[in-house]
Amino acid sequence: MTGSHDPDLAREKLIVALDYWNIEDARKLVRDLGDEVSFYKVGLGLQLVGGNEFARELIAEGKRVFLDYKYYDIEETVQRAVAQAAELKIAFLTVHGVASIMKAAVAGRGNSDMKILGVTVLTSMDAEDIKEMGFECGVEDLVVARARRALEVGVDGVVASALEAAELRKQTNNKLMIVSPGIRPSGGARHDQKRVATPFEAMRAGADYLVLGRPIYAAENPKAAAQAIIQEMADALRPD
Ligand code: C5P
């Protein structure tokens, strides 16, 4: 599908991962992308070099921030840490997909608009890893079980591959928001991502937000790369 039309809705659904290890590089990318991108993911790479202050700076500039620190701790600690993130006006926050932790996170965000995302099973983990954690089921069964539990305890969404989006939607009656990494524009490099979808495929599969890092920050012209991705997302959102 081609053609140009208003890509504003698609633009809001693109999250650019700031996978840098110093703030200066991250700040430069945000500057280069300008108004094209309004939503950024800040993760562990920036945490110890001023990530929280940088998140504050982005929010003050009118950007939305997805804080991806994947909280995993006792309930009291998770609840208070999540409450602090809510005060910072973080838009999305990840916690581990264990019911007690997710419940504490939901309590911690209180009445704020911050969305809590449960990490079901890290995509780097396989059957051996979850066996070591004490589970006797398959990886996909655990993903679905945790997604259902997330919904029960009031979590807003999960981080999941776009390739699982349709099935997860079905299993949770379309009630969980799906945020998908592992997106590669058609014809682009796959890097270390094994199970990838194009922006068009991911939107059509039912992902609500797409997270892209290298296809944008490692591009020769990040702004042009972001524009092309947004256009592809907008094409998918247009009814046939
Ligand atoms: O560079 P790339 O587009 O592969 O980056 C994807 C982002 O999504 C990275 O920040 C990565 O840590 C994150 N992520 C992922 N797979 C998951 C969860 C998060 O690639 N299952």
Residues whose N, C-alpha, C, O or C-beta is under 5 A from the ligand:
A	BS01	C5P	A17 D19 T123 P181 G182 I183 Q193 V211 L212 G213 R214 P215
